[in-house]
Amino acid sequence: MPRWTTDILVDLCIRRGEIYQTVFSKLTTLHRSPRQALFFCMTFSRYSPRNGELSSKMLSLRARYTPLKISFVLAVFLISAWWALPFDLPAIPESFVHGSSNAASPTQVTTSSKDRPLIVYAYHETENARQNLAFFVARGLHDAADFVFIFNGKTNTTSTIPDRPNVKVVERPNTCFDMGALGEVLRADDLWKKYKRFITMNASIRGPFLPMWSSSCWSDLYLNKVTNATKLVGMTLSCFPRLHVQSMIFATDHVGMGLLLDPTIATSASVDDLFGSKDSPVGLSGCYQDWNAAVHAEVGTTGLITNAGYRVDAMMTALHSERGSEEYCKAHPESSDMLWDKKYSGSNIHPYETIFIKANRDVDPALLKAMTEWHMRMEFDSFAVCAS
């Protein structure tokens, strides 16, 4: 840009009285970067004579050019400004994801919108289960997933489930325990093949509980831990009688679910233990006739995943003090079911650690009561934070 053009641009700023004395040092470099000087003129736009006097050098520019010449230069400048002003504008993020280090790309958003997870909730009637279900319906339901509620046995709680297009109810006899019931419903009409991401859970836990500083979706927090390498995620992990993710809540994908439902490998991860034999099925493919068989199936489920070369994970903080689940059990072989009172390193797991709390064991009833009351009184539910 010619020097006389630069000076006129400066003069335009002067005529508007919009340059601080404090930026004069910046304007002395106009002949090297005139556009940047104009940027300063526009930025420091609240000049008042009380703030300082313009230098005599700047004032002298006013007398050198006629209004006609100024108008001509201004017109040329405005025409070329669209491409001629290489200001570095701050980038505007496409999205903000609370609690996540990676914002979703447009491709990921499109894929996610077509890849709705399926959340399956197994229920059988107890007073505690009724309270847990009521809390989940009030605070856990959202529009970004499809929900199936399985009611095992007689109950009138089906009426508490809202009539929504993404919510279904299945009523069945109280057989096979929770894991068998989950498997039966998922296999019916190949329901599981219509989805790629899954959460299975039962009515022994209460939640979701998230602190007020979090605006994350509870189901995303579980499902986001399922990766190409990790195919089973839960609340907690026990090392007794062998390493396993506890079954009150599972998150997995179509690969993991295929392993859990496959009857041809149902005994491949089974070993003799206190609850069953190496010939007893594990995972979600069987119908379990008694409590021991159901526990044996739960314990062996993790083996179906790890035998296929995948890892497992859990929300509990203690697990992440080691490099992985196997390392954790080697370092803490005494770690068993930590959901009993004071069995978590002498304390109890807080629901903010695992999002849900085991609610049917009378563990820290004061905390459970307070958390339930506080969260039910909050003006918050999962519809607000779980994008559909």
Secondary structure, 3 states (H helix, E strand, C coil): CCHHHHHHHHHHHHHCCCCCHHHHHHHCCCCCCHHHHHHHHHHCCCCCHHHCCCCHHHHHHHHCCCHHHHHHHHHHHHHHHHHHCCCCCCCCCCCCCCCCCCCCCHHHHHHHHHCCCEEEEEEECCHHHHHHHHHHHHHCCCCCCEEEEEEECCCCHHHHCCCCCCEEEEEECCCCHHHHHHHHHHHHHHHHHHCCEEEEEECCEECCCCCCCCCCCHHHHHHCCCCCCEEEEECCEECCCCCEECCCEEEEEHHHHHHHHCHHHCCCCCCCCCCCCCCCCCCCCCCCCCHHHHHHHHHHHHHHHHHCCCEEEECCHHHHHCCCHHHHHHHCCCCCCCCCCCCECCECCCHHHHCCEECCCCCCHHHHHHHHHHHHHCCCCHHHCCCC
